Amino acid sequence: MASRLASRLLLRRCPTACASYGVIDMSGISALSYSKVFPDAHSQLVDFVEAVVPFMGESITDGTLAIFLKKPGDRVEADEPIAQIETDKVTMDVASPEAGIIEKFVASEGDTVTPGVKVAIISKSLAPNKTHPQPSEDTSQKQSSAPPPAEKNKVEAKPQKVESSITHASKQTSSSEPQLPPKERERRVPMARLRKRIANRLKDSQNTFAMLTTFNEVDMTNLMKLRSDYKDQFVEKHGVKLGLMSCFVKAAVSALQNQPVVNAVIDGDDIIYREYIDISVAVGTSKGLVVPVIRDTDRMNFADIEKGINNLAKKATEGALSIDDMAGGTFTISNGGVYGSLISTPIINPPQSSILGMHSIVQRPVVVNGSILARPMMYLALTYDHRLIDGREAVLFLRRIKDVVEDPRRLLLDI
């Protein structure tokens, strides 16, 4: 087939010369040999496949092509990532559908793309189809585009005049005008898609909710002692470390069961009471804040919660969170204490109605049974939607978390 195709192309290209020599026998020429002579014919024999943007999820319509992980000419395997797409919630990979060579990219970094859009052309051949440049043409173009020495000197002389005029104008500027830093000391970069999404959601939260924050403090002595006494046995049995977050998740579950309105949400003129408890845990990454969800926490024990937190934190750090990991959630816990925050007012994560803020543990003097003692104390902050949740429910909710954390035995006795 290769020889027949080459013969037809040769007859098309030089019908007069070929007719004078008669019929050409191409049976002894290999496909590789004639492909060097007839590159157009070779391109017709190579199978190409397209790498396209995958489905992003029901709530995501487009994304930004953030970066290419490969270059044209690189060899890729089937399902190997060749580019990354940043969406409003997660970063997704564009994978090669089959093994082959990247011929070219048909999209650029920074482009807004939708599911199904072509990103790259993959050749299924064993070697890249390289097009060698013509040095003579490039050289001639460069030489023709280069200005004569006289013109070059004129071009270089112009900035000097501009600089001198700027200097002269600056001398005439009034001393009362503020002297701004030069533009050369500023750096403007486009905002990442995830950062834009975070900014919009936070501002929407401020504009929508009637947010109010109530505070309390908790003595961490008993919880820290419990963790210290059983941490080795916990790891030996469950294969995961016992942290403080699992206790706060269990305390939040207990408080949500006592105050169901905190787990509810306003929808138009209705209130939706959710009969399940999915806790969102805020995780800071290099690209921004993400809030993956631990589902059905009311059915989990301490070990299950710790495993769920560790798994989501690892995926968040590696940028491997999926849409399903981020969807939903009825209540959020944010731990600013890992960064040293002493106290803050967290912002509600829509479409939830409240968020709990944990903070750093600091030794402070407190009165215990009439004596002043140094105790490990933590401030807690609960921000809630005051349109739905009254101050009484918010204070009782936060008080329940305080009681459970200060005396974890309450979880066992359900009191």
C-alpha positions in Angstrom: 0.0 0.0 0.0 2.9 2.3 0.8 4.5 1.8 -2.6 1.2 2.4 -4.4 0.5 5.6 -2.5 4.0 6.9 -3.1 3.8 6.1 -6.8 0.5 8.1 -7.1 2.0 11.1 -5.3 5.1 11.0 -7.5 2.9 10.9 -10.6 0.9 13.9 -9.3 4.0 15.9 -8.5 6.0 15.3 -11.8 3.6 13.9 -14.5 5.8 15.0 -17.4 9.1 13.6 -16.0 7.5 10.4 -14.8 5.8 9.8 -18.2 9.1 10.1 -20.0 10.6 7.4 -17.8 7.7 5.1 -17.8 6.1 3.3 -14.8 8.2 3.5 -11.6 8.6 0.4 -9.5 8.4 1.3 -5.8 8.2 -2.3 -4.5 11.7 -2.2 -3.3 11.4 1.0 -1.3 10.4 0.7 2.4 7.8 3.0 4.0 10.5 4.7 6.1 12.6 5.4 2.9 9.8 6.9 0.9 8.6 8.9 3.9 11.8 10.8 3.8 11.3 11.6 0.2 7.5 12.1 0.5 6.8 13.6 3.9 3.2 14.5 2.9 2.5 10.9 2.1 4.1 9.8 5.4 1.7 12.1 7.4 -1.2 10.4 5.8 -0.1 7.0 7.0 0.4 8.0 10.6 -2.6 7.6 13.0 -3.4 10.6 15.1 -5.5 10.9 18.2 -6.7 13.9 20.1 -6.2 14.7 23.8 -9.3 16.6 25.0 -10.4 18.3 28.2 -12.3 15.8 30.4 -15.7 16.1 32.1 -15.3 18.5 35.0 -18.4 17.8 37.1 -22.0 19.0 37.0 -21.3 22.3 38.7 -18.3 23.3 36.6 -18.6 24.5 33.0 -15.1 25.6 32.1 -11.5 25.8 33.4 -8.2 27.5 32.7 -5.3 25.6 31.0 -2.8 26.2 33.7 0.4 24.4 32.5 1.6 21.8 30.0 3.5 18.9 31.6 5.0 17.7 28.3 6.5 19.3 25.2 5.9 18.6 21.5 8.0 15.6 20.5 7.8 13.9 24.0 6.9 10.3 24.2 3.8 9.7 26.3 2.0 6.5 27.5 -1.7 5.9 27.6 -3.5 7.8 30.4 -0.3 9.8 31.1 -1.1 13.5 32.1 0.1 16.0 29.6 -1.5 19.2 30.9 -3.4 20.5 34.0 -6.7 22.4 34.0 -7.5 24.7 36.9 -11.2 24.9 37.8 -13.1 26.8 40.4 -12.7 23.9 42.9 -9.9 21.5 41.9 -7.0 21.0 39.5 -7.6 18.3 36.8 -5.3 16.4 34.4 -5.6 16.1 30.7 -4.4 12.7 29.8 -3.2 11.2 26.6 -5.8 8.7 25.2 -3.1 6.4 23.7 0.6 5.9 23.7 2.5 7.9 21.1 4.4 11.1 20.4 3.0 14.6 21.0 2.9 16.3 17.6 1.6 19.7 18.7 -0.5 21.6 21.1 -3.7 23.2 19.8 -4.3 25.3 22.9 -2.2 27.7 24.9 -1.5 28.1 28.6 -4.0 30.5 30.1 -6.8 29.6 27.7 -10.3 29.1 29.0 -11.4 25.6 27.9 -14.5 23.5 28.2 -15.0 19.8 28.3 -14.3 18.2 24.9 -12.0 20.9 23.7 -8.9 19.6 21.9 -5.6 20.3 23.7 -3.0 18.3 21.9 -2.5 16.0 18.8 -0.9 12.7 19.6 0.8 10.6 16.9 0.7 6.9 17.4 4.0 6.4 15.5 7.2 5.4 17.2 9.1 8.5 16.4 8.1 12.2 16.3 7.4 13.8 12.9 10.0 16.6 13.0 10.0 19.3 10.5 13.5 20.6 10.0 13.8 24.4 9.6 15.5 26.0 6.7 18.5 27.9 8.0 18.9 29.9 4.8 15.4 31.4 4.9 15.6 32.2 8.6 19.0 33.8 8.2 17.8 35.9 5.3 14.7 37.0 7.2 16.8 38.0 10.3 19.2 39.9 8.1 16.4 41.6 6.2 14.6 42.5 9.5 17.8 43.9 11.1 17.9 47.7 10.8 21.0 49.5 9.5 23.6 50.7 12.0 22.5 54.3 11.5 18.8 53.5 12.2 19.8 51.4 15.2 21.6 54.3 16.7 18.6 56.5 16.2 16.4 54.0 17.9 18.7 53.8 20.9 19.0 57.5 21.1 15.2 58.0 21.6 15.0 56.6 25.1 17.6 59.0 26.2 15.5 61.9 25.2 12.5 60.4 27.0 14.5 59.9 30.1 15.8 63.5 30.0 12.2 64.8 29.6 11.0 62.7 32.5 13.9 64.0 34.7 13.0 67.6 33.7 9.4 67.0 34.5 10.1 65.5 37.9 12.1 68.6 38.8 9.1 70.8 38.1 6.8 68.6 40.2 5.5 70.2 43.3 7.1 68.9 46.6 3.7 68.3 48.0 2.8 65.6 45.5 3.4 62.0 46.8 6.3 60.2 45.1 5.0 56.8 44.1 7.4 53.9 43.6 8.4 53.3 39.9 6.4 50.8 37.9 9.5 48.8 37.4 9.3 47.7 41.0 5.8 46.3 40.6 4.9 42.9 39.3 1.4 42.2 37.8 0.4 38.5 37.4 -3.0 37.1 36.5 -5.1 35.8 39.4 -5.3 32.0 39.5 -8.8 30.6 38.8 -9.0 29.0 42.3 -8.0 32.3 43.9 -10.7 34.1 41.9 -13.3 31.5 43.0 -12.3 31.9 46.6 -12.5 35.7 46.4 -16.0 35.5 44.8 -17.3 33.0 47.3 -16.1 34.9 50.3 -17.5 38.2 49.1 -20.8 36.5 48.2 -20.8 35.1 51.8 -20.4 38.5 53.2 -23.2 39.9 51.0 -25.6 37.1 51.7 -25.4 36.1 55.4 -26.1 38.2 58.5 -22.9 36.9 60.1 -22.3 37.2 63.8 -19.4 35.6 65.8 -19.6 34.3 69.4 -16.5 33.2 71.3 -15.6 30.9 74.1 -12.4 29.3 75.5 -11.7 25.7 76.3 -9.3 24.1 78.7 -7.4 21.5 76.7 -5.8 19.7 79.8 -8.0 16.6 79.8 -8.0 16.1 76.1 -4.3 16.4 75.8 -3.8 14.0 78.7 -6.1 11.5 77.0 -4.2 11.8 73.8 -0.9 11.3 75.6 -2.0 8.3 77.5 -3.4 6.3 74.6 -1.6 7.6 71.5 0.7 4.6 71.2 -2.1 2.0 71.7 -4.3 4.0 69.2 -1.6 3.8 66.5 -0.9 0.1 67.2 -4.6 -0.8 66.8 -5.8 1.6 64.1 -2.6 2.4 62.1 -3.2 6.2 62.4 -2.2 8.8 64.9 -4.7 10.2 67.4 -5.0 14.0 66.8 -7.0 16.7 68.3 -9.2 17.3 65.2 -11.1 14.0 65.6 -12.2 15.0 69.0 -13.5 18.4 67.8 -15.3 16.7 64.9 -17.0 14.4 67.4 -17.8 17.3 69.7 -19.3 19.2 66.7 -21.4 16.2 65.8 -22.8 16.1 69.3 -23.5 19.8 69.3 -25.2 19.6 65.9 -27.4 16.8 67.2 -28.4 19.0 70.2 -29.0 22.1 68.0 -30.3 20.9 64.6 -30.9 24.5 63.4 -27.1 25.0 63.2 -27.0 22.1 60.7 -29.9 23.7 58.6 -29.8 26.2 55.8 -32.1 28.8 54.3 -33.3 28.2 50.8 -35.5 31.0 49.5 -38.5 31.2 51.9 -37.8 27.7 53.3 -35.5 26.2 55.9 -33.9 22.9 55.0 -33.2 20.7 58.0 -30.5 18.1 57.0 -30.8 14.7 58.7 -27.1 13.9 58.0 -23.9 15.5 59.2 -21.1 16.0 56.7 -18.2 18.0 58.2 -16.0 20.1 55.9 -12.4 20.5 57.0 -10.5 23.6 55.8 -7.1 22.7 54.4 -4.5 25.3 53.3 -2.5 24.5 50.2 0.0 26.4 48.1 -2.7 27.3 45.6 -5.3 28.4 48.1 -7.8 27.2 50.7 -9.8 24.0 49.9 -12.6 22.5 52.0 -12.9 18.8 51.4 -15.8 16.9 53.1 -15.9 14.0 55.6 -19.2 12.4 55.1 -21.6 10.8 57.6 -19.4 11.8 60.6 -22.2 10.9 62.9 -21.6 7.2 62.1 -17.8 7.4 62.5 -15.5 6.6 65.4 -12.3 8.5 66.2 -10.2 6.2 64.0 -12.5 6.6 61.0 -12.4 10.4 61.3 -8.6 10.5 61.6 -8.2 8.3 58.6 -10.6 10.4 56.6 -8.8 13.6 57.6 -5.4 12.2 56.7 -6.6 10.9 53.3 -8.2 14.3 52.4 -5.2 16.3 53.6 -2.8 14.1 51.5 -4.9 14.5 48.4 -5.2 18.3 49.0 -1.4 18.6 49.2 -0.9 16.6 46.1 -3.6 18.5 44.2 -5.6 15.2 43.7 -8.9 16.3 45.2 -11.9 15.4 43.0 -15.2 17.2 42.7 -16.9 14.6 44.9 -14.4 15.3 47.7 -15.4 19.0 47.7 -19.2 18.7 47.1 -21.7 19.1 49.9 -20.9 19.6 53.6 -23.3 20.9 56.3 -20.8 22.4 58.8 -17.1 23.6 58.5 -14.2 23.4 61.0 -11.2 25.6 60.3 -8.1 25.3 62.4 -6.1 28.5 62.2 -4.1 27.4 65.2 -1.7 25.3 63.1 -0.4 28.7 61.7 -0.3 30.3 65.2 -3.6 32.3 65.0 -4.7 33.2 68.5 -8.2 34.4 67.7 -10.2 35.2 64.5 -13.7 35.5 63.0 -14.1 32.8 60.3 -16.4 33.4 57.3 -19.2 31.0 56.6 -18.7 28.6 53.7 -21.8 28.7 51.5 -24.3 27.1 51.4 -23.8 26.3 55.0 -25.0 28.4 58.0 -22.1 28.3 60.4 -18.4 27.6 60.8 -16.2 26.7 63.9 -12.8 28.3 64.2 -10.1 26.6 66.3 -7.0 28.5 67.4 -3.6 28.0 68.9 -3.1 26.4 72.3 -1.4 28.8 74.7 -0.5 28.4 78.4 -2.5 31.0 80.2 -3.3 31.6 83.9 -6.8 30.5 84.9 -8.6 30.1 88.1 -9.2 26.4 89.0 -11.0 25.7 92.4 -9.9 29.0 93.7 -6.3 28.7 92.7 -4.5 30.4 89.8 -2.9 27.7 87.5 -1.3 27.7 84.1 -3.4 25.7 81.7 -3.3 25.0 78.0 -6.2 27.2 76.7 -7.7 27.6 73.2 -10.1 30.2 72.0 -13.1 29.0 70.0 -15.1 31.1 67.5 -18.5 30.3 66.0 -19.6 32.4 63.1 -23.3 31.8 62.2 -26.1 33.1 60.0 -28.1 35.3 62.4 -31.1 35.2 59.9 -31.5 31.5 60.8 -29.7 30.9 64.1 -30.5 33.0 67.2 -27.9 33.9 69.8 -29.2 31.4 72.3 -28.8 28.4 69.9 -25.3 29.6 68.9 -24.1 30.0 72.5 -25.5 26.6 73.6 -23.9 25.0 70.5 -20.5 26.4 71.4 -20.9 25.6 75.0 -21.6 21.9 74.1 -18.3 21.8 72.2 -16.5 23.3 75.2 -18.0 20.8 77.6 -17.2 17.7 75.5 -13.6 18.8 74.8 -12.9 19.6 78.4 -14.4 16.2 79.5 -14.4 13.7 76.7 -16.1 11.1 78.9 -19.3 12.9 78.1 -19.2 11.3 74.6 -19.2 7.9 76.1 -22.0 8.6 78.5 -24.0 10.8 76.0 -24.5 13.5 78.6 
